[in-house]
Amino acid sequence: MDYDPISVALKFGFLAVLYLFVLVIARSALKDLRRTTAPAPDATGFHAAPAFAESPRRGPDGWLVVERGGGLEGGQRFDLIGGLSIGRSKDADIQIDDRYASSLHARVFSRESRFYVEDMNSTNGTLLNGATLQGEAELIDGDSVQIGDTVFRLEVQ
């Protein structure tokens, strides 16, 4: 068998490029797996656990209070610890009976001691204080969130 040296060189070159590509993908995936919002890792790649004596920094307490609609009782309060999803689906934290609501319509959550509302790409949109919400926006005490005919008010303490 007579092999052309150029053909052999091209085959080995292709294999080298292929292995380099796989190596780059593997390193990128490993970086993504290690990435976190926690404090920087030590030399081992692991993160230090917080001391038991430290108490977590708590922000203000917040509630979503039903103003009207959605098959909910007016004045009903929902605690915002851990965030809430709102929609018609049984998977939603606050299930509403509103023909203008999507299955998972919006979510309300806290970040760095502040509260936010986010429209989850719903069909009919979400109103924040009467204005159409695009993406997410910060909430302040007394703000009104409307999904279809259902209205909630934020209470912060």
Contacts in CASP RR format, 6 or more apart in sequence:
PFRMAT RR
TARGET T0000
AUTHOR 0000-0000-0000
METHOD contacts of the structure
MODEL  1
MDYDPISVALKFGFLAVLYLFVLVIARSALKDLRRTTAPAPDATGFHAAP
AFAESPRRGPDGWLVVERGGGLEGGQRFDLIGGLSIGRSKDADIQIDDRY
ASSLHARVFSRESRFYVEDMNSTNGTLLNGATLQGEAELIDGDSVQIGDT
VFRLEVQ
34 41 0 8 1.000
34 45 0 8 1.000
36 47 0 8 1.000
38 47 0 8 1.000
39 47 0 8 1.000
39 48 0 8 1.000
41 47 0 8 1.000
42 48 0 8 1.000
57 113 0 8 1.000
59 110 0 8 1.000
59 113 0 8 1.000
60 113 0 8 1.000
60 156 0 8 1.000
60 157 0 8 1.000
61 79 0 8 1.000
61 80 0 8 1.000
61 81 0 8 1.000
61 156 0 8 1.000
61 157 0 8 1.000
62 79 0 8 1.000
62 80 0 8 1.000
62 110 0 8 1.000
62 115 0 8 1.000
62 154 0 8 1.000
62 155 0 8 1.000
62 156 0 8 1.000
62 157 0 8 1.000
63 77 0 8 1.000
63 78 0 8 1.000
63 79 0 8 1.000
63 80 0 8 1.000
63 154 0 8 1.000
63 155 0 8 1.000
63 157 0 8 1.000
64 77 0 8 1.000
64 78 0 8 1.000
64 80 0 8 1.000
64 84 0 8 1.000
64 94 0 8 1.000
64 108 0 8 1.000
64 145 0 8 1.000
64 152 0 8 1.000
64 153 0 8 1.000
64 154 0 8 1.000
64 155 0 8 1.000
65 74 0 8 1.000
65 75 0 8 1.000
65 76 0 8 1.000
65 77 0 8 1.000
65 78 0 8 1.000
65 152 0 8 1.000
65 153 0 8 1.000
65 154 0 8 1.000
65 155 0 8 1.000
66 72 0 8 1.000
66 73 0 8 1.000
66 74 0 8 1.000
66 75 0 8 1.000
66 76 0 8 1.000
66 77 0 8 1.000
66 78 0 8 1.000
66 150 0 8 1.000
66 151 0 8 1.000
66 152 0 8 1.000
67 74 0 8 1.000
67 75 0 8 1.000
67 144 0 8 1.000
67 151 0 8 1.000
67 152 0 8 1.000
67 153 0 8 1.000
68 74 0 8 1.000
68 149 0 8 1.000
68 150 0 8 1.000
68 151 0 8 1.000
69 96 0 8 1.000
69 98 0 8 1.000
69 149 0 8 1.000
69 150 0 8 1.000
69 151 0 8 1.000
70 96 0 8 1.000
70 97 0 8 1.000
70 98 0 8 1.000
70 101 0 8 1.000
70 149 0 8 1.000
70 150 0 8 1.000
71 96 0 8 1.000
71 97 0 8 1.000
71 98 0 8 1.000
71 150 0 8 1.000
72 94 0 8 1.000
72 96 0 8 1.000
72 150 0 8 1.000
77 155 0 8 1.000
78 84 0 8 1.000
78 93 0 8 1.000
78 94 0 8 1.000
80 108 0 8 1.000
80 109 0 8 1.000
80 110 0 8 1.000
80 115 0 8 1.000
82 109 0 8 1.000
82 110 0 8 1.000
83 93 0 8 1.000
83 107 0 8 1.000
83 108 0 8 1.000
83 109 0 8 1.000
83 110 0 8 1.000
84 93 0 8 1.000
84 94 0 8 1.000
84 107 0 8 1.000
84 108 0 8 1.000
84 109 0 8 1.000
85 91 0 8 1.000
85 92 0 8 1.000
85 93 0 8 1.000
85 94 0 8 1.000
85 104 0 8 1.000
85 106 0 8 1.000
85 107 0 8 1.000
85 120 0 8 1.000
86 92 0 8 1.000
86 93 0 8 1.000
86 94 0 8 1.000
86 96 0 8 1.000
86 101 0 8 1.000
86 104 0 8 1.000
86 105 0 8 1.000
86 106 0 8 1.000
86 107 0 8 1.000
86 108 0 8 1.000
86 147 0 8 1.000
86 152 0 8 1.000
87 94 0 8 1.000
87 95 0 8 1.000
87 96 0 8 1.000
87 98 0 8 1.000
87 101 0 8 1.000
87 102 0 8 1.000
87 103 0 8 1.000
87 104 0 8 1.000
87 105 0 8 1.000
87 106 0 8 1.000
87 147 0 8 1.000
88 95 0 8 1.000
88 96 0 8 1.000
88 97 0 8 1.000
88 98 0 8 1.000
88 101 0 8 1.000
88 102 0 8 1.000
88 103 0 8 1.000
88 105 0 8 1.000
89 95 0 8 1.000
89 103 0 8 1.000
89 104 0 8 1.000
91 103 0 8 1.000
91 104 0 8 1.000
92 103 0 8 1.000
92 104 0 8 1.000
92 105 0 8 1.000
96 105 0 8 1.000
96 147 0 8 1.000
96 150 0 8 1.000
98 147 0 8 1.000
98 148 0 8 1.000
98 149 0 8 1.000
98 150 0 8 1.000
100 124 0 8 1.000
100 147 0 8 1.000
100 148 0 8 1.000
100 149 0 8 1.000
101 122 0 8 1.000
101 124 0 8 1.000
101 147 0 8 1.000
101 148 0 8 1.000
101 150 0 8 1.000
102 120 0 8 1.000
102 122 0 8 1.000
102 123 0 8 1.000
102 124 0 8 1.000
104 120 0 8 1.000
105 119 0 8 1.000
105 120 0 8 1.000
105 122 0 8 1.000
105 125 0 8 1.000
105 126 0 8 1.000
105 147 0 8 1.000
106 117 0 8 1.000
106 118 0 8 1.000
106 119 0 8 1.000
106 120 0 8 1.000
106 122 0 8 1.000
106 126 0 8 1.000
106 133 0 8 1.000
106 145 0 8 1.000
106 147 0 8 1.000
107 117 0 8 1.000
107 118 0 8 1.000
107 120 0 8 1.000
108 115 0 8 1.000
108 116 0 8 1.000
108 117 0 8 1.000
108 118 0 8 1.000
108 139 0 8 1.000
108 145 0 8 1.000
108 154 0 8 1.000
109 115 0 8 1.000
109 116 0 8 1.000
109 118 0 8 1.000
110 116 0 8 1.000
114 138 0 8 1.000
114 139 0 8 1.000
115 138 0 8 1.000
115 139 0 8 1.000
115 140 0 8 1.000
115 154 0 8 1.000
115 156 0 8 1.000
116 136 0 8 1.000
116 137 0 8 1.000
116 138 0 8 1.000
116 139 0 8 1.000
117 126 0 8 1.000
117 128 0 8 1.000
117 133 0 8 1.000
117 136 0 8 1.000
117 137 0 8 1.000
117 139 0 8 1.000
117 143 0 8 1.000
117 145 0 8 1.000
118 133 0 8 1.000
118 135 0 8 1.000
118 136 0 8 1.000
118 137 0 8 1.000
119 125 0 8 1.000
119 126 0 8 1.000
119 133 0 8 1.000
119 134 0 8 1.000
119 135 0 8 1.000
119 136 0 8 1.000
122 147 0 8 1.000
124 148 0 8 1.000
125 132 0 8 1.000
125 133 0 8 1.000
125 147 0 8 1.000
126 132 0 8 1.000
126 133 0 8 1.000
126 145 0 8 1.000
126 146 0 8 1.000
126 147 0 8 1.000
127 133 0 8 1.000
127 144 0 8 1.000
127 145 0 8 1.000
127 146 0 8 1.000
127 147 0 8 1.000
127 148 0 8 1.000
128 137 0 8 1.000
128 139 0 8 1.000
128 143 0 8 1.000
128 144 0 8 1.000
128 145 0 8 1.000
128 146 0 8 1.000
129 143 0 8 1.000
129 144 0 8 1.000
130 144 0 8 1.000
130 146 0 8 1.000
139 145 0 8 1.000
139 154 0 8 1.000
140 154 0 8 1.000
140 156 0 8 1.000
141 154 0 8 1.000
141 155 0 8 1.000
141 156 0 8 1.000
142 153 0 8 1.000
142 154 0 8 1.000
142 155 0 8 1.000
142 156 0 8 1.000
143 153 0 8 1.000
143 154 0 8 1.000
144 151 0 8 1.000
144 152 0 8 1.000
144 153 0 8 1.000
144 154 0 8 1.000
145 151 0 8 1.000
145 152 0 8 1.000
145 153 0 8 1.000
145 154 0 8 1.000
146 152 0 8 1.000
END
